[in-house]
């Protein structure tokens, strides 16, 4: 317990940089040892203000150095990031939760080698309650997500279905289906819905609607759960980060998880 956990970060966008800065400022029991990024020179420049700058490496060089990797990269890179750590029986913190549904072999890899995939609560409150309710019988989970137009622009689902939201003047429902379907059509937008589904009744039974709303400046998620232990609803309005597709609270969720790893008191499941 006296030896710090060595942390690597894969991806140095708005979320990855925030986590790196928090680790540099000091999280008990954790030490940032390396990062990877597509533009290594730019990433090194972004890290130059840290008290203890760390190397910017290729993805494949992270695993030998770290106990835990935090994935903050494009979803397509998840297998490349996660597989070496899981094969070594280590931990992978996944922010691109939707990619897990397309790369389920990673779960089998974690099971086979004693590794672990962690999906933090991220942009959604109440996952502890959903996880607890899932120990009993959950009858239904419904989620409605409303986002500013710029937070949805360019999503593959919109492109493939010729849905133009650039000039809408009132809320428009652009999707109704399941988190599994949304993970394909909105890979950078709806990781929160996938996390909810994995905590509850699964990605094929959870009901999801997505709305584009030109009047919004925040990402709004409303969830309704009906189970044999409780009926509850919850709404959260997330302030976007520098990346309009991601809320500020996403990075803070990972930082909170890191603080709890060695904390003498842990609150929550």
C-alpha positions in Angstrom: 0.0 0.0 0.0 3.0 2.3 0.4 3.9 1.9 -3.3 1.9 4.4 -5.5 -0.3 3.0 -8.3 1.3 3.9 -11.6 -1.2 5.6 -13.9 -1.0 6.0 -17.7 -3.4 8.2 -19.7 -4.2 7.2 -23.3 -5.3 10.4 -25.1 -4.7 14.0 -24.1 -7.7 15.9 -25.1 -9.7 18.0 -22.6 -10.5 15.1 -20.4 -7.1 13.5 -20.4 -5.3 16.8 -19.7 -7.6 17.5 -16.7 -6.9 14.1 -15.2 -3.1 14.5 -15.8 -3.2 17.9 -14.1 -5.0 16.4 -11.1 -2.5 13.6 -10.8 0.3 16.0 -11.0 -1.2 18.2 -8.3 -1.4 15.1 -6.1 -3.8 12.2 -5.6 -2.8 10.0 -2.7 -1.6 6.6 -3.7 -1.4 7.4 -7.4 1.4 8.6 -9.7 1.2 9.7 -13.3 4.0 7.9 -15.2 3.2 8.3 -19.0 0.7 9.5 -21.5 0.0 8.7 -25.2 -1.4 11.0 -27.8 -1.8 11.2 -31.6 0.3 14.4 -31.8 3.1 13.6 -29.4 4.9 17.0 -29.8 1.7 18.9 -29.1 1.0 16.7 -26.1 4.4 17.2 -24.7 3.9 21.0 -25.0 0.5 20.7 -23.1 2.3 18.8 -20.3 5.2 21.2 -20.0 3.4 23.1 -17.2 3.2 20.1 -15.0 5.4 20.0 -11.9 6.6 16.5 -12.9 6.4 16.2 -16.7 6.0 12.6 -18.0 7.0 11.1 -21.3 4.6 11.0 -24.2 4.8 7.5 -25.8 3.2 5.3 -28.3 0.2 3.4 -27.0 2.1 0.1 -27.1 4.7 1.4 -24.7 2.3 2.2 -21.9 1.6 -1.2 -20.4 5.1 -2.0 -19.1 5.2 1.2 -17.2 1.7 1.4 -15.5 -0.7 -0.5 -13.3 -3.8 1.3 -14.6 -4.5 3.0 -18.0 -7.2 5.6 -18.4 -8.6 5.6 -21.9 -9.5 9.1 -23.1 -9.0 8.4 -26.8 -11.2 7.9 -29.9 -13.4 4.8 -29.4 -11.7 3.0 -32.3 -8.4 2.8 -30.3 -9.9 1.0 -27.3 -8.7 -2.5 -28.2 -5.2 -1.3 -28.9 -5.1 0.5 -25.5 -7.0 -2.0 -23.4 -5.8 -5.4 -24.6 -2.2 -5.3 -23.3 -3.3 -4.2 -19.9 -6.0 -6.8 -19.6 -3.7 -9.5 -20.8 -1.3 -8.5 -18.0 -4.1 -8.7 -15.4 -4.2 -4.9 -15.0 -7.0 -2.3 -14.9 -8.4 -0.3 -17.8 -10.6 2.7 -17.1 -12.9 3.1 -20.2 -14.5 6.4 -21.1 -15.5 5.2 -24.6 -18.1 2.9 -23.0 -20.0 2.4 -26.3 -16.9 0.7 -27.8 -17.2 -2.1 -25.2 -20.4 -3.2 -27.0 -18.4 -3.6 -30.2 -15.4 -5.1 -28.6 -16.9 -7.6 -26.1 -13.9 -9.8 -26.5 -12.2 -7.4 -24.1 -14.5 -8.6 -21.3 -13.5 -12.2 -22.0 -9.8 -11.1 -22.1 -10.2 -9.5 -18.7 -11.9 -12.6 -17.2 -9.2 -14.9 -18.6 -6.3 -13.0 -17.2 -7.7 -11.4 -14.0 -7.8 -7.9 -15.5 -10.6 -5.4 -14.9 -12.5 -2.9 -17.1 -13.9 0.1 -15.1 -16.6 2.3 -16.5 -16.8 5.4 -14.3 -20.1 7.1 -13.6 -19.0 10.0 -15.8 -21.9 12.2 -16.9 -24.7 10.4 -15.2 -25.8 10.4 -11.6 -27.5 7.5 -9.8 -25.5 4.5 -11.2 -25.1 3.2 -7.7 -28.9 3.0 -7.4 -29.2 1.3 -10.7 -26.5 -1.3 -9.9 -28.2 -2.0 -6.6 -31.7 -2.3 -8.2 -30.2 -4.7 -10.7 -29.5 -7.2 -7.9 -33.3 -7.5 -7.8 -35.6 -7.1 -10.8 -35.6 -4.0 -13.0 -38.7 -3.8 -15.1 -37.8 -0.8 -17.2 -35.1 1.8 -17.8 -35.9 4.8 -20.0 -33.4 7.6 -20.8 -33.9 10.8 -22.7 -30.9 12.8 -23.7 -31.1 16.4 -24.9 -28.0 18.1 -26.3 -27.0 21.3 -27.9 -26.7 21.1 -31.7 -22.9 21.5 -31.7 -22.6 18.5 -29.4 -24.2 16.2 -31.9 -22.9 17.7 -35.2 -21.2 15.1 -37.4 -22.5 12.0 -35.6 -22.5 9.0 -38.1 -26.2 8.4 -37.5 -27.0 11.9 -38.7 -24.8 11.7 -41.7 -26.0 8.2 -42.8 -29.7 9.2 -42.5 -29.2 12.7 -44.0 -30.5 14.5 -40.9 -29.5 18.1 -40.9 -29.7 19.8 -37.5 -27.6 22.8 -38.3 -30.5 25.3 -38.7 -33.2 23.8 -36.5 -35.1 26.3 -34.4 -36.9 24.0 -32.0 -36.2 20.7 -30.3 -36.0 17.7 -32.7 -36.0 14.1 -31.8 -33.3 12.5 -33.9 -33.1 9.0 -32.5 -35.3 6.4 -30.7 -33.9 3.0 -30.0 -31.4 1.3 -27.7 -28.0 2.1 -26.3 -26.5 -0.6 -28.5 -27.8 1.1 -31.6 -26.8 4.5 -30.3 -23.2 3.3 -29.6 -22.8 2.8 -33.4 -24.6 5.9 -34.6 -23.3 8.3 -31.9 -19.9 6.9 -30.8 -18.7 10.2 -29.3 -22.0 11.3 -27.7 -23.8 8.5 -25.9 -21.3 6.6 -23.8 -23.4 7.7 -20.8 -26.4 5.7 -22.2 -24.2 2.6 -22.6 -22.9 3.0 -19.0 -26.5 3.2 -17.8 -27.4 0.0 -19.7 -24.4 -1.9 -18.4 -25.3 -1.0 -14.9 -29.0 -2.0 -15.3 -30.8 -4.3 -17.7 -28.5 -4.3 -20.6 -27.9 -2.4 -23.9 -30.8 -4.1 -25.7 -33.6 -3.6 -23.1 -32.8 0.0 -22.1 -35.0 2.5 -24.0 -33.3 5.7 -25.3 -34.3 8.9 -27.0 -31.9 11.6 -28.3 -33.0 15.2 -28.9 -31.2 18.0 -30.5 -32.2 21.3 -28.9 -30.9 24.7 -30.2 -31.9 26.4 -27.0 -29.6 24.3 -24.8 -26.1 25.1 -23.7 -25.8 21.9 -21.5 -26.2 18.2 -22.0 -29.3 17.1 -20.2 -29.9 13.4 -19.3 -33.2 12.2 -17.7 -33.5 8.7 -16.5 -36.5 6.8 -15.2 -36.1 3.4 -13.5 -38.9 1.0 -12.4 -37.8 -2.0 -10.3 -39.1 -4.3 -7.6 -37.0 -2.5 -5.0 -37.5 1.2 -6.0 -38.9 3.5 -8.6 -36.8 6.6 -9.2 -36.0 9.3 -11.7 -33.0 11.5 -12.1 -32.0 14.5 -14.2 -28.6 16.0 -14.7 -27.5 19.0 -16.7 -23.8 18.7 -17.6 -21.7 21.7 -18.6 -19.7 20.8 -21.7 -15.9 20.8 -21.6 -13.6 22.2 -24.3 -14.9 19.3 -26.4 -18.7 20.0 -26.8 -19.4 16.3 -27.0 -18.0 15.7 -23.4 -19.1 17.2 -20.1 -16.7 18.6 -17.6 -17.9 16.2 -15.0 -16.5 13.2 -17.0 -12.9 14.0 -16.0 -14.0 14.8 -12.4 -15.6 11.4 -12.2 -12.3 9.7 -13.1 -10.4 11.9 -10.6 -12.9 11.0 -7.9 -12.5 7.3 -8.7 -8.7 7.6 -8.4 -9.0 9.3 -5.0 -11.1 6.5 -3.7 -8.6 3.7 -4.6 -6.5 4.2 -1.5 -8.9 6.3 0.6 -9.5 5.2 4.2 -13.2 5.9 3.7 -15.1 5.1 0.5 -18.7 6.3 0.1 -20.8 4.6 -2.6 -20.9 1.2 -4.2 
